[in-house]
């Protein structure tokens, strides 16, 4: 079972006197398969010790099938603190590791009160402890991401074929959501982006009431989710028979930048994240549009839409087989249009496998 294997990997990093409290929702999913109704709610925590595993969950939340952990009910701050105190006493531990990036202050205070009474130390853990495992995807994770990628590619192809003048951005977004669901996506991987005309120059634009007209640039950025694992794909294109010379020029540059970064994966050299960014960015810079490429060349993806490694100009994280990343160079011309080309890519021993291939 992949979840137990993930939990065992983390368990192996602990000392006998340590308990690790996971509070980030997708860390809990990664180790247990717990299904959140609303990730923003505090529905579950996961505790790992050298001897045991404990899922602390809201009483109304279902327990994952084939549970390999003990289940403790009620995850309000005071209850989480009491559960931890009991675990510390039962297993005679002296240190609780917690994630300062996701533990609420109210929860921290409750746990600190209990820990102080027990003369137990609280210490934040380096999130690289878990990212070092989450960076590389298991066979099961890759299977889910292949499915999510295939669904997204099919939905993108279908929605582009259905576009017609008079549609609004919101309408296209609604149709794309229906298409993703009908093809098997559990939910959208993130709020979908449908941008007509100059709206595409805002990378994180959200759909509005703009109407599609003949001979207009379009940008669509969307993703599917399977078993919590996500895909991410962007296509930019001209709707109509007469694209402008400027659009065709930018299209050629961005497509070449994407190809340069993707083909870099087939290089025999040991790659770092910055190498992929440099491959795309240098080409856009040479073309004279460096200042209009305003984000990184890509990012890791999995249970979270944005995961390490960031494909930025200074990141020296090695790029290795079994990582899943996006490659997404873009050029954004304010008040004119934006052009981004993006795929979800599995890094392999031989190069890259596009998971969102049309």
C-alpha positions as CSV (number, residue, x, y, z in Angstrom):
1,X,0.0,0.0,0.0
2,X,1.6,3.3,-1.1
3,X,0.4,5.3,1.9
4,X,1.9,3.0,4.5
5,X,5.2,3.0,2.6
6,X,5.2,6.8,2.6
7,X,4.6,6.7,6.4
8,X,7.3,4.1,6.9
9,X,9.8,6.3,5.1
10,X,9.2,9.2,7.4
11,X,9.2,6.9,10.4
12,X,12.7,5.8,9.5
13,X,14.0,9.4,9.9
14,X,12.8,9.7,13.6
15,X,14.7,9.0,16.8
16,X,13.0,6.9,19.5
17,X,12.3,10.0,21.6
18,X,10.5,11.9,18.8
19,X,6.9,12.2,17.6
20,X,6.2,13.9,14.3
21,X,2.9,15.8,13.9
22,X,1.8,16.3,10.3
23,X,-0.8,19.1,9.9
24,X,-0.6,20.1,6.2
25,X,-3.6,18.4,4.6
26,X,-1.7,16.9,1.7
27,X,1.0,15.5,4.0
28,X,-1.8,13.7,5.8
29,X,-3.2,12.5,2.5
30,X,0.3,11.4,1.4
31,X,0.7,9.1,4.4
32,X,-2.9,7.9,5.0
33,X,-5.1,8.3,2.0
34,X,-7.5,10.4,4.1
35,X,-10.1,12.2,2.0
36,X,-10.8,15.7,3.0
37,X,-14.2,17.2,2.3
38,X,-12.7,20.7,2.5
39,X,-8.9,20.8,2.9
40,X,-9.2,24.3,4.5
41,X,-11.0,22.7,7.4
42,X,-9.0,21.0,10.2
43,X,-10.3,17.5,9.5
44,X,-7.2,15.4,10.3
45,X,-3.7,15.2,11.7
46,X,-1.2,12.4,11.5
47,X,1.3,11.5,14.2
48,X,4.3,9.3,13.5
49,X,6.5,7.8,16.3
50,X,9.2,5.2,16.1
51,X,6.7,2.5,17.1
52,X,3.3,3.6,15.9
53,X,1.1,5.7,13.6
54,X,-2.0,7.7,14.7
55,X,-4.7,9.4,12.7
56,X,-6.4,12.2,14.6
57,X,-9.6,12.9,12.8
58,X,-12.8,14.8,13.1
59,X,-15.4,12.4,14.4
60,X,-17.7,12.9,11.3
61,X,-14.9,12.1,8.8
62,X,-14.6,8.6,7.4
63,X,-11.5,6.5,8.1
64,X,-9.6,5.4,5.0
65,X,-10.0,1.7,4.0
66,X,-7.2,-0.7,5.0
67,X,-6.0,1.6,7.8
68,X,-2.6,0.7,9.3
69,X,-2.8,3.3,12.0
70,X,-4.7,3.9,15.2
71,X,-7.6,6.3,15.0
72,X,-8.2,9.0,17.6
73,X,-11.4,11.1,17.4
74,X,-11.8,14.8,17.7
75,X,-9.2,17.2,16.2
76,X,-10.1,20.5,17.9
77,X,-6.9,22.2,19.3
78,X,-7.4,21.0,22.9
79,X,-8.2,17.5,21.8
80,X,-5.2,17.3,19.5
81,X,-3.0,18.5,22.4
82,X,-4.4,15.8,24.7
83,X,-4.0,13.1,22.1
84,X,-0.4,14.1,21.7
85,X,0.2,14.2,25.4
86,X,-1.2,10.7,25.8
87,X,1.1,9.4,23.0
88,X,4.1,11.1,24.6
89,X,3.4,9.6,28.0
90,X,2.6,6.1,26.6
91,X,5.7,6.0,24.5
92,X,8.0,7.9,26.9
93,X,9.1,10.5,24.4
94,X,10.6,13.9,25.0
95,X,10.3,15.8,21.7
96,X,7.4,16.7,19.3
97,X,8.3,17.8,15.8
98,X,5.7,20.1,14.2
99,X,5.2,21.9,10.9
100,X,5.3,25.7,11.6
101,X,4.1,26.4,8.1
102,X,0.7,24.7,8.6
103,X,0.0,24.4,12.4
104,X,-2.4,27.1,13.6
105,X,-1.3,29.3,16.4
106,X,-4.2,28.2,18.6
107,X,-3.2,24.6,18.0
108,X,0.4,25.4,18.8
109,X,-0.5,27.1,22.1
110,X,-2.7,24.1,23.2
111,X,0.1,21.6,22.4
112,X,2.7,23.8,24.1
113,X,0.7,23.9,27.3
114,X,0.5,20.1,27.4
115,X,4.1,19.7,26.4
116,X,5.3,22.0,29.1
117,X,3.4,20.0,31.7
118,X,5.2,16.9,30.5
119,X,8.6,18.6,30.1
120,X,8.5,17.7,26.4
121,X,10.2,19.9,23.9
122,X,8.4,21.3,20.8
123,X,10.6,21.8,17.7
124,X,9.7,22.7,14.1
125,X,10.9,20.2,11.5
126,X,12.4,21.1,8.2
127,X,9.8,20.6,5.5
128,X,12.5,19.2,3.3
129,X,12.2,16.1,5.4
130,X,8.9,15.3,3.7
131,X,9.6,17.0,0.4
132,X,12.6,14.8,-0.1
133,X,10.2,11.9,-0.3
134,X,7.4,13.7,-2.1
135,X,9.7,15.0,-4.9
136,X,9.8,11.5,-6.5
137,X,6.6,9.8,-7.4
138,X,5.9,6.1,-6.7
139,X,4.5,3.8,-9.4
140,X,1.0,4.3,-8.0
141,X,1.4,8.1,-7.9
142,X,2.6,8.1,-11.5
143,X,-0.3,6.0,-12.5
144,X,-2.8,8.5,-11.1
145,X,-0.9,11.4,-12.7
146,X,-0.9,9.7,-16.1
147,X,-4.7,9.4,-15.8
148,X,-5.1,13.0,-14.7
149,X,-2.9,14.1,-17.6
150,X,-4.8,12.0,-20.1
151,X,-8.1,13.4,-18.9
152,X,-6.8,17.0,-19.1
153,X,-5.5,16.5,-22.7
154,X,-8.7,15.0,-23.9
155,X,-10.8,17.7,-22.2
156,X,-8.6,20.5,-23.7
157,X,-8.8,19.0,-27.2
158,X,-12.6,18.7,-26.9
159,X,-13.2,22.2,-25.5
160,X,-11.1,23.9,-28.1
161,X,-13.1,22.2,-30.8
162,X,-16.4,23.4,-29.3
163,X,-15.5,27.1,-29.1
164,X,-17.6,29.6,-31.0
165,X,-18.2,33.3,-31.1
166,X,-20.5,34.7,-28.5
167,X,-19.3,32.4,-25.7
168,X,-18.1,34.0,-22.4
169,X,-15.0,33.1,-20.5
170,X,-17.2,31.9,-17.6
171,X,-19.3,29.7,-20.0
172,X,-16.2,28.0,-21.4
173,X,-14.9,27.5,-17.9
174,X,-18.2,25.8,-16.9
175,X,-18.1,23.6,-20.0
176,X,-14.5,22.6,-19.4
177,X,-15.3,21.7,-15.8
178,X,-18.2,19.5,-17.0
179,X,-15.9,17.9,-19.6
180,X,-13.2,17.1,-17.0
181,X,-15.8,15.5,-14.7
182,X,-17.3,13.4,-17.4
183,X,-13.9,12.1,-18.4
184,X,-13.2,11.0,-14.8
185,X,-11.6,13.9,-13.0
186,X,-12.4,14.0,-9.3
187,X,-12.3,17.8,-9.3
188,X,-10.5,20.6,-11.0
189,X,-6.8,20.7,-10.0
190,X,-7.1,24.5,-9.4
191,X,-9.4,27.4,-10.4
192,X,-9.5,27.1,-14.2
193,X,-8.2,30.0,-16.3
194,X,-10.0,31.0,-19.5
195,X,-8.7,34.3,-20.8
196,X,-9.8,36.1,-24.0
197,X,-7.8,38.8,-25.7
198,X,-5.7,41.0,-23.4
199,X,-6.9,39.1,-20.3
200,X,-4.3,36.4,-21.2
201,X,-1.5,38.9,-20.3
202,X,-2.4,38.3,-16.6
203,X,-1.0,34.8,-15.8
204,X,-3.5,34.1,-13.0
205,X,-6.5,35.8,-14.6
206,X,-9.9,34.4,-13.5
207,X,-12.8,34.0,-16.0
208,X,-15.2,36.9,-16.4
209,X,-18.0,37.9,-18.8
210,X,-15.7,38.8,-21.7
211,X,-17.2,37.5,-25.0
212,X,-15.3,35.4,-27.6
213,X,-15.1,37.2,-30.9
214,X,-13.7,36.1,-34.3
215,X,-9.9,36.7,-34.6
216,X,-9.0,36.9,-30.9
217,X,-6.2,35.3,-28.9
218,X,-7.3,32.7,-26.3
219,X,-5.4,31.2,-23.3
220,X,-6.8,28.2,-21.3
221,X,-5.0,26.8,-18.3
222,X,-6.6,23.8,-16.5
223,X,-5.9,20.6,-14.7
224,X,-7.6,17.3,-13.7
225,X,-7.3,15.4,-10.4
226,X,-7.3,11.6,-9.9
227,X,-7.0,10.2,-6.3
228,X,-5.7,13.7,-5.2
229,X,-3.0,13.8,-7.9
230,X,-3.1,16.6,-10.4
231,X,-2.2,17.6,-13.9
232,X,-1.6,21.1,-15.3
233,X,-1.8,22.2,-18.9
234,X,-2.0,25.5,-20.8
235,X,-2.8,26.1,-24.5
236,X,-2.7,29.5,-26.2
237,X,-4.1,29.9,-29.7
238,X,-5.7,32.3,-32.1
239,X,-9.4,31.9,-32.5
240,X,-10.1,32.8,-36.1
241,X,-8.4,32.5,-39.5
242,X,-6.2,35.7,-39.4
243,X,-3.7,35.7,-36.5
244,X,-1.6,38.9,-36.3
245,X,2.0,38.8,-37.2
246,X,2.9,39.7,-33.6
247,X,0.9,36.7,-32.2
248,X,2.6,34.4,-34.7
249,X,6.0,35.8,-33.7
250,X,5.4,35.3,-30.0
251,X,3.9,31.8,-30.6
252,X,7.1,30.7,-32.4
253,X,9.4,32.1,-29.6
254,X,7.4,30.4,-26.7
255,X,7.1,27.1,-28.5
256,X,10.8,27.1,-29.2
257,X,11.5,27.9,-25.5
258,X,9.3,25.1,-24.4
259,X,11.0,22.7,-26.8
260,X,14.5,23.8,-25.5
261,X,13.6,23.1,-21.9
262,X,11.9,19.8,-22.7
263,X,14.8,18.6,-24.8
264,X,17.2,19.5,-22.0
265,X,15.7,16.6,-20.1
266,X,17.3,14.2,-22.7
267,X,20.8,15.7,-22.0
268,X,23.4,13.3,-20.7
269,X,24.5,15.9,-18.1
270,X,23.3,16.0,-14.5
271,X,20.5,18.6,-14.6
272,X,19.4,21.1,-12.0
273,X,16.2,23.0,-11.9
274,X,17.9,26.1,-13.0
275,X,19.2,24.4,-16.1
276,X,15.7,24.0,-17.4
277,X,14.8,27.6,-16.6
278,X,18.0,28.7,-18.4
279,X,17.2,26.7,-21.5
280,X,13.8,28.4,-21.9
281,X,14.7,31.9,-20.6
282,X,17.9,32.3,-22.6
283,X,16.0,31.7,-25.9
284,X,13.3,34.2,-24.9
285,X,16.0,36.7,-23.9
286,X,17.8,36.3,-27.2
287,X,14.5,37.1,-28.9
288,X,14.3,40.3,-27.0
289,X,11.3,39.4,-24.7
290,X,13.1,38.6,-21.4
291,X,11.2,41.3,-19.4
292,X,7.9,39.8,-20.6
293,X,8.6,36.3,-19.2
294,X,7.5,37.1,-15.7
295,X,7.4,33.7,-13.9
296,X,9.4,30.6,-13.5
297,X,9.7,28.0,-16.3
298,X,7.7,25.5,-14.2
299,X,7.3,23.7,-10.9
300,X,6.8,20.3,-9.3
301,X,3.3,18.9,-9.2
302,X,1.6,16.1,-7.3
303,X,-0.9,16.2,-4.5
304,X,-0.3,20.0,-4.5
305,X,-0.6,22.0,-7.7
306,X,2.7,23.8,-6.9
307,X,5.4,21.6,-5.3
308,X,9.2,21.6,-5.3
309,X,11.2,21.9,-7.3
310,X,10.6,25.4,-8.6
311,X,12.2,25.7,-12.1
312,X,13.7,29.1,-11.4
313,X,17.0,30.8,-12.3
314,X,18.7,30.0,-9.0
315,X,17.4,26.6,-7.9
316,X,20.1,24.0,-7.7
317,X,17.8,21.1,-6.9
318,X,18.8,18.1,-9.1
319,X,16.2,17.0,-11.6
320,X,15.9,13.2,-11.4
321,X,13.8,10.4,-12.8
322,X,10.4,9.9,-11.1
323,X,9.9,13.6,-10.6
324,X,6.8,15.2,-12.2
325,X,7.1,18.8,-13.3
326,X,5.5,21.4,-15.5
327,X,7.3,23.2,-18.3
328,X,5.5,26.4,-19.0
329,X,7.4,29.3,-20.6
330,X,5.3,32.4,-21.5
331,X,5.4,35.9,-22.8
332,X,2.9,38.5,-21.6
333,X,2.3,41.7,-23.5
334,X,0.2,44.1,-21.3
335,X,-3.1,45.2,-22.9
336,X,-2.4,42.9,-25.9
337,X,-2.3,39.2,-25.1
338,X,-0.4,36.5,-23.2
339,X,1.0,33.3,-24.7
340,X,1.9,30.3,-22.4
341,X,2.6,26.7,-23.5
342,X,2.5,24.2,-20.7
343,X,2.6,20.4,-20.2
344,X,2.9,18.1,-17.2
345,X,6.0,16.1,-17.7
346,X,7.3,12.9,-16.0
347,X,11.1,12.9,-15.8
348,X,12.4,9.5,-17.0
349,X,15.8,7.9,-17.3
350,X,15.8,8.8,-21.0
351,X,14.3,12.3,-20.8
352,X,10.7,13.4,-20.4
353,X,7.3,11.8,-20.9
354,X,4.5,14.3,-21.6
355,X,1.5,13.4,-19.5
356,X,-0.8,16.0,-21.1
357,X,-0.1,15.1,-24.6
358,X,-2.7,15.9,-27.3
